[in-house]
Amino acid sequence: MRNELQHLARLAWPSSLGMAAFMAMNVIDTICVGQLGSVAQAGVGAAHAWGLSGSVLAFGAIRAIEPIVSQAHGEGDREAVGQALVRTLVLAVPLAALSFAWYFVAAPGLRLLGQPEIVLPTAEIYAQAFAWSWWPALVVQVLRAFFQSLGIVRPPMVVMVLGGLAKAPLNLALMNGWGPLPALGVAGVGWASLVVEVAMLVVLVAITWRTLAAYWPAAPLVGPRALARLFGLGFPLGVQMGTEFWAFAAMQMMMGQIGPDAMAAHQVALNLASVSFMLPLGVSSAAAARVGQRFGAGEDWGTTAKAAIVLGVGLQLCSGAIFWLFGPLLVQPYSSDLAVRAIAASLMPIAAAFQLFDGLQVIGFGVLRGAGDVRLPTVANLVGYYLMGLPFGYWLGLHLGLGPQGIWWGISLGLAIVGTSLLFRIRYVHRRGGVRVR
């Protein structure tokens, strides 16, 4: 156990730092737009909720590369590793196109979902600018997952940290205008994402081209049948990520029935929870890689699963303590609106309460992904969020009048059910040995 904890920590901390930097770009967007008022902040939050509700399928589908590459790497099959890289990059092109189109229908989609008319113009402007960044962003994520599955974690981390550092000044320059650059408002924040993602892709390829060339197959096989098989593996992963994200997007829509202040406050609290989520997400990616490699090499991966759960839960308990003790201070930089701050601060103790189960569920999915179990775990999300968590939150928040706090208690129940059920699934899959993914 101790050796596995050390091994996972070495893999996880660069991944967690890189993913935190990636998530920080969303946090920076929310903080920067907060200067324009709660309506603008709510509009950007609604645009993110809408856009990611569709594009999360693409983001999840490309993660099919993780079990393929990690297991093939454990077996020593370099050809399979290279073919998986090429096919996933090709598959990313139509997936990015679908994500791009989804962002362009943000305003009518949000209107159909009953969101306040006052936030729709801002949501539309931001979404149509941000949509362009999905083309390079998806390729960056393919390469990140590829290197992570090989145990190469530092180059993606460096690139994402640099991108996160560049985002704030670029946001402000394009949002408020600087020198010859005109003030573009919320659209400038969206265009800044495109610039940063393109720069990250160029730098990542430049510093890793030797590794990419070493694994690039001499005769890439990317026919329709091969791509269809890859998508058949990735689609359940996309649905798994989608069912989780759609639950949080549904919370955003519920907040819209309360008002713009509740929407903005929810976005603030969710941003903070998402930053802490990057820690167990890094452990989850490390666990998927390590479990896959050990499975491919014919070794027992049970100790790795236990170590990942211990490490992730420990990190989330620390995050929960910070939210509980310092929640009101953490929300202040996001908005000058006292009403938004007050609502967001009231949500932070609830965010502290669900940290444990949030970490447990994401690490559980990572372990199962590495073991090749990519389909049935989605059922846990369907039951936890849609049969229990969201209905309970709707009842508490909108029928009993508990407002945003009631909605957040509902999702906390869903996370608890999902995280607990995945522990039983890991035990079952470990007894069966796992599934070889080819």
Secondary structure, 3 states (H helix, E strand, C coil): CHHHHHHHHHHHHHHHHHHHHHHHHHHHHHHHHHCCCHHHHHHHHHHHHHHHHHHHHHHHHHHHHHHHHHHHHHHCCHHHHHHHHHHHHHHHHHHHHHHHHHHCCHHHHHHHCCCCHHHHHHHHHHHHHHHHHHHHHHHHHHHHHHHHHHCCCHHHHHHHHHHHHHHHHHHHHHHHCECCECCCCHHHHHHHHHHHHHHHHHHHHHHHHHHHHHHCCCCCCCCHHHHHHHHHHHHHHHHHHHHHHHHHHHHHHHHHHHCHHHHHHHHHHHHHHHHHHHHHHHHHHHHHHHHHHHHHCCCCCHHHHHHHHHHHHHHHHHHHHHHHHHHHHHHHHHCCCHHHHHHHHHHHHHHHHHHHHHHHHHHHHHHHHHCCCCCCCHHHHHHHHHHHHHHHHHHHHHHCCCHHHHHHHHHHHHHHHHHHHHHHHHHHHHHHCCCCCC
